[in-house]
Amino acid sequence: MQNNQGISVIDAIKKLEHYCSYQDRCYKEVITKLKSLGMYQTAIDHILDHLVANNFLNEERFAKSFARGKHKFKYWGKRRIEQELKFRDISSYNIKTAIKEIETDYLSNFYTLAERKWQNLTDTSLEKKKRKWVGFLMRKGYESNLIFDFLKDLQ
């Protein structure tokens, strides 16, 4: 069986096995890749079944890996990670499981990032500095109560 670009299902399976081995992927990314290869829906379903059965595609593993990576390297907060996982159509159960993965070093990463950003802001006006600092941490996905509690400690 071939698609409209001339690539067979077997070749597509090999290609997607490599694609999923290189980095954990979610269903949405894999389906997008298969559609870019010009695969038909029946072939997509068959390939997805194969990838799941052979553990190349695992939504829970992807969610945990994504959360750990974004929190550790980009210092994202829970809200931002949740939002990004929802955008990738990850189930709410797997999102909760992924958020639990980052609980251990969540606060220490927040305090490190917050202190570093506060020191790097050079605005002369204290109000402007606070506004920039709060906006930065909110965009990173940290909870407002955490941000404002830390702001009280800074003053």
C-alpha positions as CSV (number, residue, x, y, z in Angstrom):
1,M,0.0,0.0,0.0
2,Q,1.4,3.4,-1.0
3,N,0.2,6.9,-0.4
4,N,0.0,9.8,-3.0
5,Q,3.7,10.6,-2.6
6,G,4.8,7.0,-3.3
7,I,6.1,6.1,0.2
8,S,4.9,2.7,1.4
9,V,3.5,2.1,4.9
10,I,6.5,0.0,5.8
11,D,8.9,2.9,4.9
12,A,6.7,5.3,6.8
13,I,6.8,3.0,9.9
14,K,10.6,2.9,9.7
15,K,10.7,6.7,9.3
16,L,8.4,7.2,12.2
17,E,10.2,4.7,14.5
18,H,13.3,6.8,14.0
19,Y,11.4,10.0,14.5
20,C,9.9,8.8,17.8
21,S,13.2,7.2,19.0
22,Y,15.1,10.4,18.5
23,Q,12.8,12.3,21.0
24,D,9.6,11.6,22.8
25,R,6.6,12.7,20.7
26,C,2.9,13.2,21.3
27,Y,0.2,11.9,19.0
28,K,-0.4,15.3,17.5
29,E,3.2,15.6,16.3
30,V,3.2,12.1,14.9
31,I,-0.1,12.6,13.0
32,T,1.2,15.9,11.6
33,K,4.3,14.2,10.4
34,L,2.3,11.4,8.8
35,K,0.1,13.9,7.1
36,S,3.1,15.7,5.8
37,L,4.3,12.4,4.3
38,G,0.9,12.3,2.5
39,M,-0.4,9.2,4.3
40,Y,-4.1,8.3,4.2
41,Q,-6.2,8.0,7.4
42,T,-6.3,4.2,7.3
43,A,-2.5,4.1,7.0
44,I,-2.1,6.6,9.8
45,D,-4.3,4.5,12.1
46,H,-2.3,1.4,11.3
47,I,1.1,3.2,11.9
48,L,-0.1,4.7,15.2
49,D,-1.2,1.3,16.4
50,H,2.2,-0.1,15.5
51,L,4.1,2.7,17.3
52,V,2.0,2.4,20.4
53,A,2.3,-1.4,20.5
54,N,6.1,-1.3,20.2
55,N,6.4,1.5,22.8
56,F,7.7,4.2,20.3
57,L,4.7,6.4,21.2
58,N,3.7,6.9,24.8
59,E,1.7,9.9,25.8
60,E,2.5,9.7,29.5
61,R,6.2,9.3,28.9
62,F,6.0,12.3,26.5
63,A,4.2,14.5,29.1
64,K,6.6,13.7,31.9
65,S,9.7,14.2,29.7
66,F,8.3,17.5,28.3
67,A,7.5,18.8,31.8
68,R,10.9,17.9,33.2
69,G,12.8,19.4,30.3
70,K,10.9,22.7,30.1
71,H,11.0,23.2,33.9
72,K,14.7,22.2,34.3
73,F,16.1,24.1,31.3
74,K,13.7,26.9,30.5
75,Y,12.4,27.4,34.1
76,W,8.8,27.2,33.1
77,G,6.1,27.1,35.8
78,K,3.2,24.7,36.2
79,R,0.7,26.9,34.4
80,R,2.8,27.3,31.3
81,I,3.6,23.6,31.1
82,E,-0.1,22.7,31.6
83,Q,-1.1,25.1,28.8
84,E,1.5,23.7,26.4
85,L,0.5,20.1,27.1
86,K,-3.2,21.0,26.6
87,F,-2.2,22.6,23.3
88,R,-0.7,19.2,22.3
89,D,-4.0,17.4,23.2
90,I,-2.5,15.5,26.2
91,S,-5.1,14.1,28.5
92,S,-5.7,15.8,31.9
93,Y,-4.6,12.6,33.7
94,N,-1.2,12.7,32.0
95,I,-0.9,16.4,32.6
96,K,-1.4,15.9,36.3
97,T,1.1,13.1,36.3
98,A,3.6,15.3,34.5
99,I,3.1,18.2,36.9
100,K,3.9,15.8,39.8
101,E,7.2,15.1,38.2
102,I,8.5,18.6,38.8
103,E,7.2,19.1,42.4
104,T,10.5,18.3,44.1
105,D,12.6,21.2,42.7
106,Y,9.7,23.5,41.7
107,L,10.2,26.0,44.5
108,S,13.9,26.1,44.4
109,N,13.9,26.7,40.6
110,F,11.3,29.5,41.1
111,Y,13.4,31.2,43.8
112,T,16.6,30.9,41.7
113,L,14.9,32.4,38.6
114,A,13.1,35.1,40.6
115,E,16.2,36.3,42.4
116,R,18.3,36.2,39.2
117,K,15.7,38.2,37.3
118,W,15.4,40.7,40.1
119,Q,19.1,41.3,40.2
120,N,19.3,41.7,36.4
121,L,16.6,44.3,36.1
122,T,18.2,47.8,36.1
123,D,15.2,50.1,36.1
124,T,15.5,53.2,38.3
125,S,11.8,53.2,39.2
126,L,11.0,50.5,41.8
127,E,7.4,50.3,40.5
128,K,8.6,49.7,36.9
129,K,11.1,47.1,38.1
130,K,8.3,45.3,40.0
131,R,6.0,45.4,37.0
132,K,8.6,43.9,34.7
133,W,9.6,41.3,37.2
134,V,6.0,40.1,37.8
135,G,5.2,40.1,34.1
136,F,8.3,38.0,33.4
137,L,7.4,35.4,36.0
138,M,3.7,35.3,35.0
139,R,4.8,34.6,31.4
140,K,7.0,31.8,32.6
141,G,3.9,30.2,34.1
142,Y,4.3,30.7,37.8
143,E,1.3,31.2,40.1
144,S,0.5,34.8,41.1
145,N,0.3,34.0,44.8
146,L,3.8,32.5,44.7
147,I,5.1,35.6,42.9
148,F,3.5,38.2,45.2
149,D,4.5,36.3,48.3
150,F,8.1,36.3,47.1
151,L,7.8,40.0,46.3
152,K,6.8,40.8,49.9
153,D,9.9,39.0,51.1
154,L,12.1,41.1,48.8
155,Q,10.9,44.3,50.3
